[in-house]
Amino acid sequence: MPKQNIYKMSFSKVYPLYIAKAEKKGRTKSEVDEIIRWLTGYSQSELESQLEKQVDVETFFKEAPELNPLRVLIKGVICGVRVEDIEDPTMQNIRYLDKLIDELAKGKTMEKILRK
């Protein structure tokens, strides 16, 4: 099965899109960073290092220090597909992040987004 194009896209190209989506709705870059850190286990400096190295999306998730076990609580539809039904782990993690950013843009509190 061929890899999705998103896998080979540089995470540093996707990242500003997440920030733009959040800021358009009055949210902040720091909230986007907090969500990414919560999901992946990266520290802020590790996140910035990955962005500087321009790793692809697949590598970004593969090298994540510790994917949050609470991510399985993320439910719902993104791009017409239920995130909980996605079988490929990398694609599921990508869609988890998409869903979290959507929740941020829709005005959910950080506490709810981070499943606290």
C-alpha positions as CSV (number, residue, x, y, z in Angstrom):
1,M,0.0,0.0,0.0
2,P,1.6,3.3,-1.0
3,K,2.2,5.9,1.7
4,Q,-0.1,8.9,1.9
5,N,1.5,12.1,0.6
6,I,1.0,13.7,4.0
7,Y,3.5,11.3,5.4
8,K,6.3,12.7,3.4
9,M,5.3,16.4,3.8
10,S,7.6,18.4,6.1
11,F,5.9,18.9,9.5
12,S,7.3,22.4,9.4
13,K,5.0,23.1,6.4
14,V,1.9,21.7,8.2
15,Y,2.6,23.4,11.5
16,P,2.0,27.0,10.4
17,L,-1.4,25.9,9.0
18,Y,-2.4,24.6,12.4
19,I,-1.3,28.0,13.9
20,A,-3.2,30.0,11.3
21,K,-6.3,28.0,11.8
22,A,-6.1,28.6,15.6
23,E,-5.3,32.3,15.4
24,K,-8.1,32.9,12.9
25,K,-10.4,31.8,15.7
26,G,-8.7,33.9,18.4
27,R,-6.5,31.1,19.8
28,T,-2.7,31.2,20.1
29,K,0.4,29.5,18.9
30,S,1.2,28.6,22.5
31,E,-2.0,26.6,22.7
32,V,-1.2,24.8,19.5
33,D,2.2,24.0,20.9
34,E,0.7,22.7,24.1
35,I,-1.6,20.4,22.2
36,I,1.3,19.0,20.1
37,R,3.4,18.5,23.2
38,W,0.5,16.8,25.0
39,L,-0.1,14.4,22.1
40,T,3.5,13.6,21.3
41,G,5.5,14.0,24.5
42,Y,7.9,16.4,22.8
43,S,9.3,19.2,25.0
44,Q,9.1,22.7,23.5
45,S,12.8,22.6,22.6
46,E,12.4,19.2,21.0
47,L,9.4,20.4,19.0
48,E,11.3,23.4,17.8
49,S,14.2,21.1,16.9
50,Q,12.0,18.9,14.8
51,L,10.6,22.0,13.0
52,E,14.2,23.2,12.3
53,K,15.2,19.8,11.0
54,Q,12.2,19.9,8.7
55,V,11.4,16.2,9.4
56,D,8.5,14.7,7.5
57,V,5.2,14.1,9.3
58,E,5.8,10.3,9.5
59,T,9.2,10.8,11.1
60,F,7.7,13.5,13.4
61,F,5.3,11.0,14.9
62,K,7.7,8.0,14.8
63,E,10.3,10.0,16.8
64,A,7.7,11.3,19.3
65,P,9.1,10.6,22.8
66,E,5.8,9.3,24.2
67,L,2.5,9.4,22.5
68,N,-0.1,10.3,25.1
69,P,-2.1,7.2,26.1
70,L,-5.2,9.4,26.5
71,R,-5.3,10.1,22.8
72,V,-7.6,7.1,22.4
73,L,-10.2,9.3,24.1
74,I,-10.2,11.5,21.0
75,K,-13.4,10.7,19.1
76,G,-15.2,12.2,16.1
77,V,-15.1,12.8,12.4
78,I,-12.2,14.5,10.6
79,C,-12.1,14.6,6.8
80,G,-15.2,12.4,6.7
81,V,-13.7,9.6,8.7
82,R,-14.1,8.6,12.3
83,V,-10.7,9.0,14.0
84,E,-11.3,6.0,16.2
85,D,-11.8,3.8,13.2
86,I,-8.5,4.6,11.4
87,E,-6.4,1.5,11.3
88,D,-3.0,2.9,10.3
89,P,-1.3,4.2,13.5
90,T,0.5,7.0,11.8
91,M,-2.6,8.3,10.0
92,Q,-4.6,8.0,13.2
93,N,-2.1,10.1,15.0
94,I,-2.1,12.7,12.2
95,R,-5.9,12.8,12.4
96,Y,-5.8,13.0,16.2
97,L,-3.8,16.1,15.9
98,D,-6.1,17.5,13.2
99,K,-9.1,16.8,15.5
100,L,-7.5,18.5,18.5
101,I,-6.7,21.6,16.4
102,D,-10.3,21.6,15.2
103,E,-11.5,21.5,18.8
104,L,-9.2,24.4,19.6
105,A,-10.5,26.5,16.7
106,K,-14.1,25.7,17.7
107,G,-13.5,27.3,21.1
108,K,-13.2,24.3,23.4
109,T,-11.3,24.8,26.6
110,M,-7.8,23.5,26.8
111,E,-8.9,21.3,29.7
112,K,-11.5,19.5,27.5
113,I,-9.1,19.3,24.5
114,L,-6.4,17.7,26.6
115,R,-8.9,15.2,28.1
116,K,-8.3,16.3,31.7
